[in-house]
């Protein structure tokens, strides 16, 4: 007797790319000293600062059998 269960978890998390602010800081290629930052909308969360995180968990349930000596 062996059974398998599948769960799909979905939750809201902070965006890792922007840290939850909704904006990312970029610099021009010629700005070597990083003096002129430019703030743009985060491409991953589109400015919300939050993302949906989902994943699938598969659990297998098997009976335990004593090992033979």
PDB file with SEQRES, HELIX, SHEET and CRYST1 records, atoms N, CA, C and O in Angstrom:
SEQRES   1 A   69  UNK UNK UNK UNK UNK UNK UNK UNK UNK UNK UNK UNK UNK          
SEQRES   2 A   69  UNK UNK UNK UNK UNK UNK UNK UNK UNK UNK UNK UNK UNK          
SEQRES   3 A   69  UNK UNK UNK UNK UNK UNK UNK UNK UNK UNK UNK UNK UNK          
SEQRES   4 A   69  UNK UNK UNK UNK UNK UNK UNK UNK UNK UNK UNK UNK UNK          
SEQRES   5 A   69  UNK UNK UNK UNK UNK UNK UNK UNK UNK UNK UNK UNK UNK          
SEQRES   6 A   69  UNK UNK UNK UNK                                              
SHEET    1 AA1 2 UNK A   2  UNK A  14  0                                        
SHEET    2 AA1 2 UNK A  50  UNK A  62 -1                                        
SHEET    1 AA2 2 UNK A  23  UNK A  26  0                                        
SHEET    2 AA2 2 UNK A  38  UNK A  41 -1                                        
CRYST1    1.000    1.000    1.000  90.00  90.00  90.00 P 1           1          
ATOM      1  N   UNK A   1       0.837  -1.162   0.000  1.00  0.00           N  
ATOM      2  CA  UNK A   1       0.000   0.000   0.000  1.00  0.00           C  
ATOM      3  C   UNK A   1       0.893   1.241   0.000  1.00  0.00           C  
ATOM      4  O   UNK A   1       1.645   1.480   0.945  1.00  0.00           O  
ATOM      5  N   UNK A   2       0.798   2.004  -1.050  1.00  0.00           N  
ATOM      6  CA  UNK A   2       1.612   3.186  -1.186  1.00  0.00           C  
ATOM      7  C   UNK A   2       0.701   4.314  -1.655  1.00  0.00           C  
ATOM      8  O   UNK A   2      -0.080   4.130  -2.589  1.00  0.00           O  
ATOM      9  N   UNK A   3       0.793   5.459  -1.027  1.00  0.00           N  
ATOM     10  CA  UNK A   3      -0.028   6.583  -1.452  1.00  0.00           C  
ATOM     11  C   UNK A   3       0.842   7.813  -1.659  1.00  0.00           C  
ATOM     12  O   UNK A   3       1.932   7.929  -1.099  1.00  0.00           O  
ATOM     13  N   UNK A   4       0.343   8.711  -2.465  1.00  0.00           N  
ATOM     14  CA  UNK A   4       1.093   9.919  -2.795  1.00  0.00           C  
ATOM     15  C   UNK A   4       0.140  11.097  -2.746  1.00  0.00           C  
ATOM     16  O   UNK A   4      -0.965  11.036  -3.285  1.00  0.00           O  
ATOM     17  N   UNK A   5       0.568  12.163  -2.102  1.00  0.00           N  
ATOM     18  CA  UNK A   5      -0.256  13.362  -1.997  1.00  0.00           C  
ATOM     19  C   UNK A   5       0.513  14.535  -2.595  1.00  0.00           C  
ATOM     20  O   UNK A   5       1.720  14.668  -2.394  1.00  0.00           O  
ATOM     21  N   UNK A   6      -0.191  15.370  -3.322  1.00  0.00           N  
ATOM     22  CA  UNK A   6       0.419  16.540  -3.934  1.00  0.00           C  
ATOM     23  C   UNK A   6      -0.240  17.798  -3.373  1.00  0.00           C  
ATOM     24  O   UNK A   6      -1.466  17.907  -3.339  1.00  0.00           O  
ATOM     25  N   UNK A   7       0.582  18.735  -2.939  1.00  0.00           N  
ATOM     26  CA  UNK A   7       0.098  19.997  -2.410  1.00  0.00           C  
ATOM     27  C   UNK A   7       0.690  21.126  -3.245  1.00  0.00           C  
ATOM     28  O   UNK A   7       1.862  21.080  -3.619  1.00  0.00           O  
ATOM     29  N   UNK A   8      -0.117  22.133  -3.532  1.00  0.00           N  
ATOM     30  CA  UNK A   8       0.371  23.327  -4.230  1.00  0.00           C  
ATOM     31  C   UNK A   8       0.210  24.495  -3.266  1.00  0.00           C  
ATOM     32  O   UNK A   8      -0.906  24.883  -2.921  1.00  0.00           O  
ATOM     33  N   UNK A   9       1.340  25.049  -2.835  1.00  0.00           N  
ATOM     34  CA  UNK A   9       1.340  26.164  -1.899  1.00  0.00           C  
ATOM     35  C   UNK A   9       1.525  27.463  -2.667  1.00  0.00           C  
ATOM     36  O   UNK A   9       2.397  27.552  -3.532  1.00  0.00           O  
ATOM     37  N   UNK A  10       0.721  28.466  -2.364  1.00  0.00           N  
ATOM     38  CA  UNK A  10       0.845  29.770  -3.004  1.00  0.00           C  
ATOM     39  C   UNK A  10       0.752  30.827  -1.916  1.00  0.00           C  
ATOM     40  O   UNK A  10      -0.188  30.828  -1.121  1.00  0.00           O  
ATOM     41  N   UNK A  11       1.737  31.733  -1.884  1.00  0.00           N  
ATOM     42  CA  UNK A  11       1.736  32.776  -0.872  1.00  0.00           C  
ATOM     43  C   UNK A  11       2.389  34.039  -1.419  1.00  0.00           C  
ATOM     44  O   UNK A  11       3.100  33.999  -2.423  1.00  0.00           O  
ATOM     45  N   UNK A  12       2.142  35.139  -0.758  1.00  0.00           N  
ATOM     46  CA  UNK A  12       2.696  36.424  -1.148  1.00  0.00           C  
ATOM     47  C   UNK A  12       3.997  36.638  -0.372  1.00  0.00           C  
ATOM     48  O   UNK A  12       4.048  36.446   0.843  1.00  0.00           O  
ATOM     49  N   UNK A  13       5.049  37.040  -1.096  1.00  0.00           N  
ATOM     50  CA  UNK A  13       6.357  37.278  -0.474  1.00  0.00           C  
ATOM     51  C   UNK A  13       6.925  38.608  -0.959  1.00  0.00           C  
ATOM     52  O   UNK A  13       6.461  39.173  -1.950  1.00  0.00           O  
ATOM     53  N   UNK A  14       7.928  39.093  -0.249  1.00  0.00           N  
ATOM     54  CA  UNK A  14       8.643  40.283  -0.688  1.00  0.00           C  
ATOM     55  C   UNK A  14       9.468  39.964  -1.927  1.00  0.00           C  
ATOM     56  O   UNK A  14      10.029  38.874  -2.044  1.00  0.00           O  
ATOM     57  N   UNK A  15       9.540  40.905  -2.838  1.00  0.00           N  
ATOM     58  CA  UNK A  15      10.355  40.739  -4.043  1.00  0.00           C  
ATOM     59  C   UNK A  15      11.827  40.791  -3.644  1.00  0.00           C  
ATOM     60  O   UNK A  15      12.250  41.719  -2.954  1.00  0.00           O  
ATOM     61  N   UNK A  16      12.599  39.815  -4.068  1.00  0.00           N  
ATOM     62  CA  UNK A  16      14.019  39.776  -3.714  1.00  0.00           C  
ATOM     63  C   UNK A  16      14.856  40.736  -4.552  1.00  0.00           C  
ATOM     64  O   UNK A  16      15.915  41.180  -4.108  1.00  0.00           O  
ATOM     65  N   UNK A  17      14.400  41.057  -5.744  1.00  0.00           N  
ATOM     66  CA  UNK A  17      15.187  41.914  -6.624  1.00  0.00           C  
ATOM     67  C   UNK A  17      15.209  43.354  -6.109  1.00  0.00           C  
ATOM     68  O   UNK A  17      16.246  44.014  -6.174  1.00  0.00           O  
ATOM     69  N   UNK A  18      14.081  43.847  -5.600  1.00  0.00           N  
ATOM     70  CA  UNK A  18      14.025  45.236  -5.123  1.00  0.00           C  
ATOM     71  C   UNK A  18      13.959  45.336  -3.604  1.00  0.00           C  
ATOM     72  O   UNK A  18      14.049  46.434  -3.054  1.00  0.00           O  
ATOM     73  N   UNK A  19      13.804  44.208  -2.921  1.00  0.00           N  
ATOM     74  CA  UNK A  19      13.736  44.220  -1.461  1.00  0.00           C  
ATOM     75  C   UNK A  19      12.408  44.726  -0.914  1.00  0.00           C  
ATOM     76  O   UNK A  19      12.324  45.108   0.253  1.00  0.00           O  
ATOM     77  N   UNK A  20      11.371  44.732  -1.744  1.00  0.00           N  
ATOM     78  CA  UNK A  20      10.056  45.171  -1.304  1.00  0.00           C  
ATOM     79  C   UNK A  20       9.777  46.640  -1.533  1.00  0.00           C  
ATOM     80  O   UNK A  20       8.704  47.123  -1.170  1.00  0.00           O  
ATOM     81  N   UNK A  21      10.719  47.369  -2.131  1.00  0.00           N  
ATOM     82  CA  UNK A  21      10.517  48.798  -2.368  1.00  0.00           C  
ATOM     83  C   UNK A  21       9.767  49.083  -3.658  1.00  0.00           C  
ATOM     84  O   UNK A  21       9.100  50.114  -3.759  1.00  0.00           O  
ATOM     85  N   UNK A  22       9.854  48.207  -4.639  1.00  0.00           N  
ATOM     86  CA  UNK A  22       9.188  48.414  -5.922  1.00  0.00           C  
ATOM     87  C   UNK A  22      10.049  49.138  -6.940  1.00  0.00           C  
ATOM     88  O   UNK A  22       9.650  49.289  -8.094  1.00  0.00           O  
ATOM     89  N   UNK A  23      11.233  49.590  -6.525  1.00  0.00           N  
ATOM     90  CA  UNK A  23      12.143  50.271  -7.447  1.00  0.00           C  
ATOM     91  C   UNK A  23      13.537  49.659  -7.350  1.00  0.00           C  
ATOM     92  O   UNK A  23      13.934  49.155  -6.299  1.00  0.00           O  
ATOM     93  N   UNK A  24      14.266  49.709  -8.449  1.00  0.00           N  
ATOM     94  CA  UNK A  24      15.654  49.265  -8.469  1.00  0.00           C  
ATOM     95  C   UNK A  24      16.519  50.439  -8.893  1.00  0.00           C  
ATOM     96  O   UNK A  24      16.083  51.291  -9.667  1.00  0.00           O  
ATOM     97  N   UNK A  25      17.741  50.484  -8.389  1.00  0.00           N  
ATOM     98  CA  UNK A  25      18.667  51.552  -8.716  1.00  0.00           C  
ATOM     99  C   UNK A  25      19.625  51.066  -9.789  1.00  0.00           C  
ATOM    100  O   UNK A  25      20.269  50.029  -9.633  1.00  0.00           O  
ATOM    101  N   UNK A  26      19.717  51.811 -10.869  1.00  0.00           N  
ATOM    102  CA  UNK A  26      20.637  51.484 -11.953  1.00  0.00           C  
ATOM    103  C   UNK A  26      21.518  52.696 -12.224  1.00  0.00           C  
ATOM    104  O   UNK A  26      21.140  53.833 -11.944  1.00  0.00           O  
ATOM    105  N   UNK A  27      22.693  52.432 -12.770  1.00  0.00           N  
ATOM    106  CA  UNK A  27      23.647  53.481 -13.110  1.00  0.00           C  
ATOM    107  C   UNK A  27      23.994  53.368 -14.585  1.00  0.00           C  
ATOM    108  O   UNK A  27      23.942  52.281 -15.160  1.00  0.00           O  
ATOM    109  N   UNK A  28      24.346  54.487 -15.193  1.00  0.00           N  
ATOM    110  CA  UNK A  28      24.747  54.483 -16.593  1.00  0.00           C  
ATOM    111  C   UNK A  28      26.074  53.743 -16.730  1.00  0.00           C  
ATOM    112  O   UNK A  28      26.844  53.657 -15.773  1.00  0.00           O  
ATOM    113  N   UNK A  29      26.340  53.212 -17.918  1.00  0.00           N  
ATOM    114  CA  UNK A  29      27.576  52.451 -18.142  1.00  0.00           C  
ATOM    115  C   UNK A  29      28.816  53.305 -17.922  1.00  0.00           C  
ATOM    116  O   UNK A  29      29.841  52.794 -17.473  1.00  0.00           O  
ATOM    117  N   UNK A  30      28.742  54.589 -18.229  1.00  0.00           N  
ATOM    118  CA  UNK A  30      29.911  55.469 -18.102  1.00  0.00           C  
ATOM    119  C   UNK A  30      30.026  56.105 -16.722  1.00  0.00           C  
ATOM    120  O   UNK A  30      30.972  56.850 -16.468  1.00  0.00           O  
ATOM    121  N   UNK A  31      29.095  55.831 -15.839  1.00  0.00           N  
ATOM    122  CA  UNK A  31      29.129  56.377 -14.481  1.00  0.00           C  
ATOM    123  C   UNK A  31      29.894  55.417 -13.576  1.00  0.00           C  
ATOM    124  O   UNK A  31      29.289  54.666 -12.811  1.00  0.00           O  
ATOM    125  N   UNK A  32      31.222  55.442 -13.663  1.00  0.00           N  
ATOM    126  CA  UNK A  32      32.071  54.497 -12.928  1.00  0.00           C  
ATOM    127  C   UNK A  32      32.075  54.747 -11.427  1.00  0.00           C  
ATOM    128  O   UNK A  32      32.279  53.815 -10.649  1.00  0.00           O  
ATOM    129  N   UNK A  33      31.854  55.986 -11.008  1.00  0.00           N  
ATOM    130  CA  UNK A  33      31.893  56.314  -9.585  1.00  0.00           C  
ATOM    131  C   UNK A  33      30.506  56.239  -8.932  1.00  0.00           C  
ATOM    132  O   UNK A  33      30.368  56.538  -7.745  1.00  0.00           O  
ATOM    133  N   UNK A  34      29.507  55.854  -9.673  1.00  0.00           N  
ATOM    134  CA  UNK A  34      28.135  55.726  -9.180  1.00  0.00           C  
ATOM    135  C   UNK A  34      27.647  57.011  -8.510  1.00  0.00           C  
ATOM    136  O   UNK A  34      27.154  56.986  -7.382  1.00  0.00           O  
ATOM    137  N   UNK A  35      27.787  58.113  -9.207  1.00  0.00           N  
ATOM    138  CA  UNK A  35      27.371  59.402  -8.663  1.00  0.00           C  
ATOM    139  C   UNK A  35      25.945  59.779  -9.051  1.00  0.00           C  
ATOM    140  O   UNK A  35      25.315  60.577  -8.357  1.00  0.00           O  
ATOM    141  N   UNK A  36      25.424  59.226 -10.142  1.00  0.00           N  
ATOM    142  CA  UNK A  36      24.113  59.616 -10.639  1.00  0.00           C  
ATOM    143  C   UNK A  36      23.194  58.402 -10.737  1.00  0.00           C  
ATOM    144  O   UNK A  36      23.038  57.817 -11.809  1.00  0.00           O  
ATOM    145  N   UNK A  37      22.586  58.026  -9.610  1.00  0.00           N  
ATOM    146  CA  UNK A  37      21.695  56.863  -9.644  1.00  0.00           C  
ATOM    147  C   UNK A  37      20.376  57.194 -10.349  1.00  0.00           C  
ATOM    148  O   UNK A  37      19.902  58.330 -10.311  1.00  0.00           O  
ATOM    149  N   UNK A  38      19.806  56.192 -10.983  1.00  0.00           N  
ATOM    150  CA  UNK A  38      18.512  56.335 -11.638  1.00  0.00           C  
ATOM    151  C   UNK A  38      17.597  55.246 -11.080  1.00  0.00           C  
ATOM    152  O   UNK A  38      17.929  54.061 -11.113  1.00  0.00           O  
ATOM    153  N   UNK A  39      16.452  55.662 -10.573  1.00  0.00           N  
ATOM    154  CA  UNK A  39      15.509  54.714  -9.974  1.00  0.00           C  
ATOM    155  C   UNK A  39      14.475  54.329 -11.022  1.00  0.00           C  
ATOM    156  O   UNK A  39      13.826  55.189 -11.617  1.00  0.00           O  
ATOM    157  N   UNK A  40      14.330  53.023 -11.238  1.00  0.00           N  
ATOM    158  CA  UNK A  40      13.366  52.512 -12.202  1.00  0.00           C  
ATOM    159  C   UNK A  40      12.426  51.532 -11.519  1.00  0.00           C  
ATOM    160  O   UNK A  40      12.729  51.001 -10.451  1.00  0.00           O  
ATOM    161  N   UNK A  41      11.286  51.299 -12.148  1.00  0.00           N  
ATOM    162  CA  UNK A  41      10.318  50.332 -11.628  1.00  0.00           C  
ATOM    163  C   UNK A  41      10.923  48.934 -11.733  1.00  0.00           C  
ATOM    164  O   UNK A  41      11.519  48.580 -12.750  1.00  0.00           O  
ATOM    165  N   UNK A  42      10.765  48.155 -10.688  1.00  0.00           N  
ATOM    166  CA  UNK A  42      11.312  46.790 -10.654  1.00  0.00           C  
ATOM    167  C   UNK A  42      10.650  45.942 -11.739  1.00  0.00           C  
ATOM    168  O   UNK A  42       9.423  45.893 -11.816  1.00  0.00           O  
ATOM    169  N   UNK A  43      11.448  45.269 -12.582  1.00  0.00           N  
ATOM    170  CA  UNK A  43      10.859  44.458 -13.649  1.00  0.00           C  
ATOM    171  C   UNK A  43      10.218  43.157 -13.157  1.00  0.00           C  
ATOM    172  O   UNK A  43       9.388  42.577 -13.857  1.00  0.00           O  
ATOM    173  N   UNK A  44      10.592  42.698 -11.971  1.00  0.00           N  
ATOM    174  CA  UNK A  44      10.049  41.436 -11.475  1.00  0.00           C  
ATOM    175  C   UNK A  44       8.660  41.619 -10.859  1.00  0.00           C  
ATOM    176  O   UNK A  44       7.759  40.828 -11.141  1.00  0.00           O  
ATOM    177  N   UNK A  45       8.470  42.628 -10.039  1.00  0.00           N  
ATOM    178  CA  UNK A  45       7.191  42.822  -9.348  1.00  0.00           C  
ATOM    179  C   UNK A  45       6.366  43.961  -9.955  1.00  0.00           C  
ATOM    180  O   UNK A  45       5.250  44.212  -9.499  1.00  0.00           O  
ATOM    181  N   UNK A  46       6.881  44.643 -10.954  1.00  0.00           N  
ATOM    182  CA  UNK A  46       6.234  45.775 -11.605  1.00  0.00           C  
ATOM    183  C   UNK A  46       5.837  46.878 -10.635  1.00  0.00           C  
ATOM    184  O   UNK A  46       4.794  47.512 -10.798  1.00  0.00           O  
ATOM    185  N   UNK A  47       6.676  47.106  -9.620  1.00  0.00           N  
ATOM    186  CA  UNK A  47       6.483  48.227  -8.710  1.00  0.00           C  
ATOM    187  C   UNK A  47       5.668  47.946  -7.471  1.00  0.00           C  
ATOM    188  O   UNK A  47       5.520  48.837  -6.635  1.00  0.00           O  
ATOM    189  N   UNK A  48       5.134  46.755  -7.312  1.00  0.00           N  
ATOM    190  CA  UNK A  48       4.307  46.477  -6.137  1.00  0.00           C  
ATOM    191  C   UNK A  48       5.142  46.122  -4.909  1.00  0.00           C  
ATOM    192  O   UNK A  48       4.699  46.338  -3.781  1.00  0.00           O  
ATOM    193  N   UNK A  49       6.336  45.583  -5.110  1.00  0.00           N  
ATOM    194  CA  UNK A  49       7.178  45.168  -4.000  1.00  0.00           C  
ATOM    195  C   UNK A  49       6.861  43.771  -3.488  1.00  0.00           C  
ATOM    196  O   UNK A  49       7.559  43.258  -2.614  1.00  0.00           O  
ATOM    197  N   UNK A  50       5.817  43.152  -4.023  1.00  0.00           N  
ATOM    198  CA  UNK A  50       5.396  41.819  -3.596  1.00  0.00           C  
ATOM    199  C   UNK A  50       5.277  40.911  -4.822  1.00  0.00           C  
ATOM    200  O   UNK A  50       5.001  41.375  -5.929  1.00  0.00           O  
ATOM    201  N   UNK A  51       5.488  39.618  -4.606  1.00  0.00           N  
ATOM    202  CA  UNK A  51       5.338  38.637  -5.683  1.00  0.00           C  
ATOM    203  C   UNK A  51       4.571  37.432  -5.142  1.00  0.00           C  
ATOM    204  O   UNK A  51       4.546  37.200  -3.934  1.00  0.00           O  
ATOM    205  N   UNK A  52       3.951  36.673  -6.031  1.00  0.00           N  
ATOM    206  CA  UNK A  52       3.333  35.402  -5.679  1.00  0.00           C  
ATOM    207  C   UNK A  52       4.390  34.327  -5.775  1.00  0.00           C  
ATOM    208  O   UNK A  52       5.045  34.190  -6.808  1.00  0.00           O  
ATOM    209  N   UNK A  53       4.565  33.572  -4.726  1.00  0.00           N  
ATOM    210  CA  UNK A  53       5.509  32.465  -4.704  1.00  0.00           C  
ATOM    211  C   UNK A  53       4.706  31.178  -4.609  1.00  0.00           C  
ATOM    212  O   UNK A  53       3.904  31.008  -3.690  1.00  0.00           O  
ATOM    213  N   UNK A  54       4.921  30.271  -5.556  1.00  0.00           N  
ATOM    214  CA  UNK A  54       4.178  29.016  -5.527  1.00  0.00           C  
ATOM    215  C   UNK A  54       5.129  27.864  -5.775  1.00  0.00           C  
ATOM    216  O   UNK A  54       6.160  28.014  -6.430  1.00  0.00           O  
ATOM    217  N   UNK A  55       4.769  26.733  -5.248  1.00  0.00           N  
ATOM    218  CA  UNK A  55       5.583  25.538  -5.415  1.00  0.00           C  
ATOM    219  C   UNK A  55       4.744  24.302  -5.177  1.00  0.00           C  
ATOM    220  O   UNK A  55       3.665  24.370  -4.588  1.00  0.00           O  
ATOM    221  N   UNK A  56       5.241  23.193  -5.633  1.00  0.00           N  
ATOM    222  CA  UNK A  56       4.528  21.926  -5.493  1.00  0.00           C  
ATOM    223  C   UNK A  56       5.313  21.013  -4.564  1.00  0.00           C  
ATOM    224  O   UNK A  56       6.525  20.852  -4.712  1.00  0.00           O  
ATOM    225  N   UNK A  57       4.619  20.425  -3.615  1.00  0.00           N  
ATOM    226  CA  UNK A  57       5.226  19.484  -2.680  1.00  0.00           C  
ATOM    227  C   UNK A  57       4.559  18.134  -2.902  1.00  0.00           C  
ATOM    228  O   UNK A  57       3.333  18.030  -2.871  1.00  0.00           O  
ATOM    229  N   UNK A  58       5.364  17.105  -3.125  1.00  0.00           N  
ATOM    230  CA  UNK A  58       4.843  15.754  -3.306  1.00  0.00           C  
ATOM    231  C   UNK A  58       5.303  14.906  -2.125  1.00  0.00           C  
ATOM    232  O   UNK A  58       6.499  14.785  -1.859  1.00  0.00           O  
ATOM    233  N   UNK A  59       4.339  14.323  -1.423  1.00  0.00           N  
ATOM    234  CA  UNK A  59       4.656  13.476  -0.274  1.00  0.00           C  
ATOM    235  C   UNK A  59       4.293  12.044  -0.611  1.00  0.00           C  
ATOM    236  O   UNK A  59       3.184  11.762  -1.062  1.00  0.00           O  
ATOM    237  N   UNK A  60       5.239  11.143  -0.389  1.00  0.00           N  
ATOM    238  CA  UNK A  60       4.997   9.725  -0.610  1.00  0.00           C  
ATOM    239  C   UNK A  60       4.890   9.042   0.745  1.00  0.00           C  
ATOM    240  O   UNK A  60       5.738   9.231   1.618  1.00  0.00           O  
ATOM    241  N   UNK A  61       3.852   8.259   0.909  1.00  0.00           N  
ATOM    242  CA  UNK A  61       3.618   7.543   2.163  1.00  0.00           C  
ATOM    243  C   UNK A  61       3.732   6.047   1.881  1.00  0.00           C  
ATOM    244  O   UNK A  61       2.987   5.495   1.071  1.00  0.00           O  
ATOM    245  N   UNK A  62       4.690   5.393   2.573  1.00  0.00           N  
ATOM    246  CA  UNK A  62       4.921   3.965   2.404  1.00  0.00           C  
ATOM    247  C   UNK A  62       4.935   3.303   3.775  1.00  0.00           C  
ATOM    248  O   UNK A  62       5.367   3.917   4.751  1.00  0.00           O  
ATOM    249  N   UNK A  63       4.478   2.081   3.865  1.00  0.00           N  
ATOM    250  CA  UNK A  63       4.540   1.375   5.148  1.00  0.00           C  
ATOM    251  C   UNK A  63       5.989   1.000   5.484  1.00  0.00           C  
ATOM    252  O   UNK A  63       6.809   0.756   4.599  1.00  0.00           O  
ATOM    253  N   UNK A  64       6.269   0.962   6.766  1.00  0.00           N  
ATOM    254  CA  UNK A  64       7.602   0.592   7.218  1.00  0.00           C  
ATOM    255  C   UNK A  64       7.710  -0.923   7.319  1.00  0.00           C  
ATOM    256  O   UNK A  64       6.824  -1.580   7.866  1.00  0.00           O  
ATOM    257  N   UNK A  65       8.792  -1.473   6.792  1.00  0.00           N  
ATOM    258  CA  UNK A  65       9.035  -2.912   6.889  1.00  0.00           C  
ATOM    259  C   UNK A  65      10.349  -3.115   7.659  1.00  0.00           C  
ATOM    260  O   UNK A  65      11.367  -2.495   7.352  1.00  0.00           O  
ATOM    261  N   UNK A  66      10.301  -3.987   8.653  1.00  0.00           N  
ATOM    262  CA  UNK A  66      11.499  -4.275   9.441  1.00  0.00           C  
ATOM    263  C   UNK A  66      12.574  -4.903   8.553  1.00  0.00           C  
ATOM    264  O   UNK A  66      12.264  -5.809   7.780  1.00  0.00           O  
ATOM    265  N   UNK A  67      13.821  -4.452   8.639  1.00  0.00           N  
ATOM    266  CA  UNK A  67      14.879  -5.087   7.854  1.00  0.00           C  
ATOM    267  C   UNK A  67      15.186  -6.486   8.405  1.00  0.00           C  
ATOM    268  O   UNK A  67      15.107  -6.727   9.610  1.00  0.00           O  
ATOM    269  N   UNK A  68      15.523  -7.366   7.528  1.00  0.00           N  
ATOM    270  CA  UNK A  68      15.845  -8.735   7.954  1.00  0.00           C  
ATOM    271  C   UNK A  68      17.265  -8.789   8.471  1.00  0.00           C  
ATOM    272  O   UNK A  68      18.147  -8.142   7.907  1.00  0.00           O  
ATOM    273  N   UNK A  69      17.516  -9.562   9.556  1.00  0.00           N  
ATOM    274  CA  UNK A  69      18.853  -9.626  10.168  1.00  0.00           C  
ATOM    275  C   UNK A  69      19.859 -10.403   9.342  1.00  0.00           C  
ATOM    276  O   UNK A  69      21.016 -10.533   9.741  1.00  0.00           O  
TER     277      UNK A  69                                                      
END                                                                             
